[in-house]
Amino acid sequence: MKYDVILAGVGGQGVLSVAACIAAGALKAGLKVRQSEVHGMAQRGGAVQAHLRLADRPISSDLVPRGSADMVLGMDPLESLRFLSYLSPGGVLVTATEPFDNIPDYPPAAELLEAIRRLPRHRLVDAGAIAREAGSARAANMVLVGAAAAFLPLERAHLEKAIAEMFAGKGQEVVAVNLKAFAAGQDGRP
Amino acid sequence: MRDLVLLGDEALALGAMHAGLSAAYGYPGTPSTEIIEFLQRQQGTGGQETSFIASWCANEKTAYEAAVGASLAGRRALVTMKHVGLNVAADPFINSALLDIHGGLVLAVADDPGMHSSQNEQDSRFFADYARVPCFEPRNQEEAYAMTLEAFEVSERFHLPVMVRLTTRLAHSRAVVRVGEAKPPRPLDKSANPTGWILLPNLARRNWERLLKAQESLRQYSEGSPYNALTLSPSDRELGVITTGLGCNYYEENLEELASNRGHPSHLHIGVYPVPAAKVRALAAHVRRVLVIEEGYPLVERQLRGLLATPVAVEGKENGAIPASGELTPDNVRPALGLPERPGLAYSGPALPGRPPQLCAGCPHRDTFEALNLALTGYERKLVTSDIGCYTLGFLPPHQAIETCLCMGASVGMARGAAEAGLHPVVATIGDSTFLHSGMTGLVDAVASRANLTLIIMDNSTTAMTGTQPTILPSARFPELIRGLGVDPAHIRVINPLKRHTEENARILLEEIEHRGPSVVIALRECIQTLKKKSRLEATE
């Protein structure tokens, strides 16, 4: 078994936390994990991507090969579509629908969502709205983890435990909000 | 033994810690920064194995020199930097190969093929080769840990500095690492060799002979190392593959498919240098064609090609079989292995514009650039030089305020030369940390030559681009420092770069631009990122 994920978004959206959370869940499930990040300049409002590889056998490359990702998981529709060439023909694209529009030539969001709807397997999540409903706009990234959970080869309990540990240092209230966001992301409804 | 999830940088740091580290020195630089940051988090957390020093320095050269001093005192020392930082530290690095290294001295240098956050993709293995010292090139986090432990042993065994070379993908990838126990730090034990640390020409000649003689022992070590693993395929006399570093991972990623097409080729992986020549010859004697897959410049490939024609065909970056620029990927090694491109999903929809990094909302540099642009309106033969840091983004819209970025500190030296060549006004822009790194010396030149330039120190009180490491001097010390360098106190001005002060700041800049001779304007306002971090901390307290 192997499961490759490309994570995409914009600096500050919590993309690396999404990767860290799924990676921690996979380790709890006893899987091998490799997680590659981009630091540095990309953090300044630029595009951020991470490669996350889960398998039950040793993994050689930190990078996911093109055409073989099982999932592209994005915090922004434009950034998600940027990595379509990595997605395998049977792979799924899961993305937040709200555009992060900090560039002058951001395409019309409706056209991007239309392009996503034409894909054989996709899931669109209004992560921002769901997170605000759950109690904090900052938990949008955990909504996305919830939306991805149905496809990942992991039990939800493993992910819940990873989330609880990840936010434990910030107090029980923050843990509760993020767990709520995760659960709401699974339902896909605010 | 414990299992830990670590970045490549962190695994290297922990390897150093477990080798009995006494001191780590470095200058921040992506992708090497997390090595010192990890050590600083571990510092003083318990036991003598966390009693080490982990310190940011003014620049890579001073960091390297501090580590050499620790080695002389018998302590194990680590020095960290990014690849271009080694250009700055090249003087002590190359020369230290002629010293009688005492306490283990390990240089961890992180290269950035693909230039994710660098101005070039130079390959530090060439520096190790140039200095004639051993180099380890880990291919995963486990090796980053284990090789660093071994690098300290090798350094003390051969009395040489040893390089551990990382690249971005390893430095910034996480995986599980099985780690052992920490060794105790070395006791204070000053080197007893009176001629081992003085490179007077007559002694240096002797030490150079010693270094040349040591090459044979180094080659024997490298031939015998399990990190240089040769597997000859009995059934395949056609293709031999040599991999180094991450090249091996991308080769293995494709190996199943390759083997099902044509069987397993013979394979030599090189993890420690000098290149194990006997193993290379054994491989070459076994096959008709050798493909070299290495991350970086074609170092092994060039050594293989040599000067004379051989019956073995060599393929790699020099003949275009592997791309000569950018980092290796599991995909771009496929054509050289005779494997087809793997199709991904096709995209149809509106064009997807790039999303370059930009200065943060509320960043003080934005307001400094606006004031500068206002001050320079109407000048025709102007030049604004700049430097390495967040403010290099001032080249891009909306500011388009700067025109140059060469290397750390170059804004000041270039401004002096351009001013003396006849351009006016000439304004240099540099950050506080970069000024301390290597802008100060350029300013001394400008003062000595009374160069007609204005230097703006964009002082946000941090090394922001690499993740807000503290600048080694507080902002309050800058005016006296600059006075001490000889700038006329009447032409050292401090401005507060806020939007509402733009016109006043532009007026002050204009006054200094019109002053004949060197002037310095310190644009002082805290980085918005460190400010946010502080207020978040206060809120949780």
Interface residues (C-beta under 8 A of the other chain):
Chain A: V10 G11 A23 A24 L27 K32 V33 R34 Q35 S36 E37 V38 H39 G40 M41 A42 Q43 R44 G45 G46 A47 I59 S60 S61 D62 L63 V64 P65 R66 G67 S68 A69 L78 E79 L81 R82 L84 S85 Y86 L87 S88 P89 G91 N102 I103 D105 Y106 P107 P108 E111 L112 E114 A115 R118 L119 K170 G171
Chain B: V5 T30 P31 T33 E34 H116 S117 R169 L170 H172 S173 R174 A175 V176 L246 C248 N249 Y250 E252 E253 T329 P330 D331 E341 R342 P343 G344 L345 A346 Y347 S348 G349 P350 A351 L352 P353 G354 R355 P356 P357 Q358 L359 C360 C390 L393 M465 T466 G467 T540
